[in-house]
Amino acid sequence: MKTPRKRRIQSKTDYRKRMAFLKSGKPRIVVRRTNKYLIIQYVKSVESKDSVILGITSKELLKYGWPKTSLGSLKSITAAYLAGYLAGRKIVKKEKKHSAIADIGIHRNVHGSRIYSAIKGIVDAGVNLSYDNSVAPSEDRIKGRHLSSEAKNVFEKVKEAIDKQEQK
């Protein structure tokens, strides 16, 4: 019997999933959630060695007009969608063949969560990523319509700024 690996004991790596990702040969879009931000990385693996081609955090939304007074909301569903959208636009701009596999890691598979909001943003930006659209949050939640009218304006303003910046 094999002894379990250190990262498996610490619940950091699911080696069955990792092996399936490596066998596919496709790049991965890794979405991770921290206490303050969302981290999105475009990762390619060559001979089981991962290299991050592109990585962003939701903190980058501050450059695109996210209000500094709303720093605590950089991990919200709206911020996750916009961070995914920004990452998707950068992937499309950088890579000729932009198809990938979503890697949510050991996070629980909760429908309508921030992770799926980020994945929806990546898909809306033009990256070929297969996922079931029913797991994504509703448009009202993504655009912040359940919040104040100020939140809706922030969503539109930041999305326009991302589009304008990434077209250059």
C-alpha positions in Angstrom: 0.0 0.0 0.0 1.3 3.5 -0.9 1.6 6.1 1.7 -0.5 9.2 0.8 1.4 12.2 -0.5 1.9 15.2 1.6 -0.3 17.5 -0.5 -3.1 14.9 -0.5 -3.0 14.7 3.3 -3.1 18.5 3.5 -6.2 18.5 1.1 -4.4 20.7 -1.4 -4.2 18.4 -4.4 -6.5 15.8 -5.9 -4.1 13.6 -7.8 -6.8 11.8 -9.8 -8.1 15.1 -11.2 -4.6 16.4 -11.8 -3.8 13.3 -13.8 -6.9 13.7 -15.9 -6.0 17.3 -16.6 -2.5 16.3 -17.6 -3.7 13.5 -19.9 -6.0 15.9 -21.8 -3.1 17.9 -23.0 -5.2 21.1 -22.9 -4.2 24.2 -21.0 -6.1 24.9 -17.7 -7.8 27.9 -16.4 -7.3 27.8 -12.7 -9.7 29.8 -10.5 -8.9 30.1 -6.8 -10.6 32.1 -4.1 -8.7 33.7 -1.3 -10.0 35.7 1.7 -9.8 39.0 -0.2 -9.5 38.3 -3.9 -10.1 35.9 -6.8 -7.0 34.6 -8.6 -7.3 33.4 -12.2 -4.4 31.8 -14.1 -4.0 30.4 -17.5 -1.7 27.4 -17.0 0.0 25.0 -19.5 1.6 21.8 -18.4 4.6 20.3 -20.2 5.9 16.9 -18.8 3.9 17.5 -15.6 5.5 20.8 -15.0 3.0 23.7 -14.8 3.9 27.1 -16.2 1.6 30.1 -15.7 1.2 31.9 -19.0 -1.1 34.6 -17.7 -2.4 35.4 -14.2 -4.6 38.1 -12.8 -6.3 38.9 -9.5 -9.5 40.7 -8.9 -7.5 43.5 -7.4 -6.7 44.5 -11.0 -10.2 45.8 -11.4 -9.2 48.9 -9.4 -7.3 50.0 -12.6 -10.5 49.7 -14.6 -12.7 51.9 -12.4 -13.7 49.6 -9.5 -14.3 52.0 -6.6 -11.6 52.0 -4.0 -14.3 52.4 -1.3 -15.5 48.9 -2.3 -12.3 47.1 -1.7 -14.0 44.5 0.4 -16.2 43.5 -2.5 -13.4 42.4 -4.8 -14.4 38.8 -4.2 -18.1 39.3 -4.9 -20.0 37.6 -7.7 -19.9 40.8 -9.8 -16.1 41.2 -9.3 -15.6 37.5 -10.0 -17.4 37.9 -13.4 -15.4 41.0 -14.3 -12.1 39.4 -13.3 -13.0 36.4 -15.4 -14.0 38.7 -18.3 -10.7 40.5 -18.0 -8.7 37.3 -17.9 -10.6 35.9 -20.9 -9.9 39.1 -22.9 -6.2 38.8 -22.1 -6.1 35.1 -23.0 -7.8 35.8 -26.3 -5.4 38.6 -27.1 -2.3 36.5 -26.2 -3.2 33.0 -27.4 -4.1 32.0 -31.0 -5.8 28.8 -29.9 -7.7 29.7 -26.8 -9.5 26.6 -25.6 -9.0 25.3 -22.1 -10.3 23.2 -19.2 -11.7 24.8 -16.1 -9.9 23.8 -12.9 -11.7 24.8 -9.7 -9.4 22.8 -7.5 -10.7 21.5 -4.2 -13.4 24.1 -3.9 -16.9 22.7 -3.4 -19.0 22.5 -6.6 -21.7 25.1 -5.6 -24.0 26.2 -8.4 -24.2 30.0 -8.7 -21.0 30.6 -6.8 -18.2 33.1 -7.5 -16.1 30.4 -9.1 -18.8 29.8 -11.8 -19.3 33.6 -12.1 -15.6 33.9 -13.1 -15.9 31.0 -15.5 -18.9 32.6 -17.2 -16.9 35.8 -17.5 -14.1 33.9 -19.2 -16.5 32.3 -21.7 -18.2 35.6 -22.4 -14.8 37.1 -23.3 -14.4 34.5 -26.1 -12.4 31.6 -24.6 -13.6 28.2 -25.7 -14.4 26.5 -22.4 -17.0 23.9 -22.0 -19.3 24.2 -19.0 -22.9 23.9 -18.2 -24.5 27.4 -18.3 -27.1 26.3 -15.6 -24.3 26.4 -12.9 -23.6 30.1 -13.5 -25.3 32.8 -11.4 -28.2 34.6 -12.9 -27.6 37.8 -15.0 -29.3 39.9 -12.3 -26.8 38.7 -9.7 -23.8 39.1 -12.0 -24.7 42.7 -12.9 -25.5 43.5 -9.3 -29.2 44.3 -9.9 -30.0 42.8 -6.5 -27.8 45.6 -4.9 -28.1 49.3 -5.2 -28.2 51.2 -8.5 -24.7 52.4 -7.8 -23.5 48.7 -8.1 -25.1 48.4 -11.5 -23.3 51.5 -12.8 -20.0 50.1 -11.5 -20.5 46.9 -13.4 -21.2 48.7 -16.7 -18.4 51.2 -16.2 -15.7 48.6 -15.5 -16.8 46.3 -18.3 -16.6 49.2 -20.8 -13.2 50.1 -19.5 -12.0 46.5 -19.9 -13.3 46.3 -23.5 -11.7 49.7 -24.4 -8.3 48.8 -22.8 -8.1 45.3 -24.3 -9.0 46.4 -27.8 -5.8 48.4 -28.0 
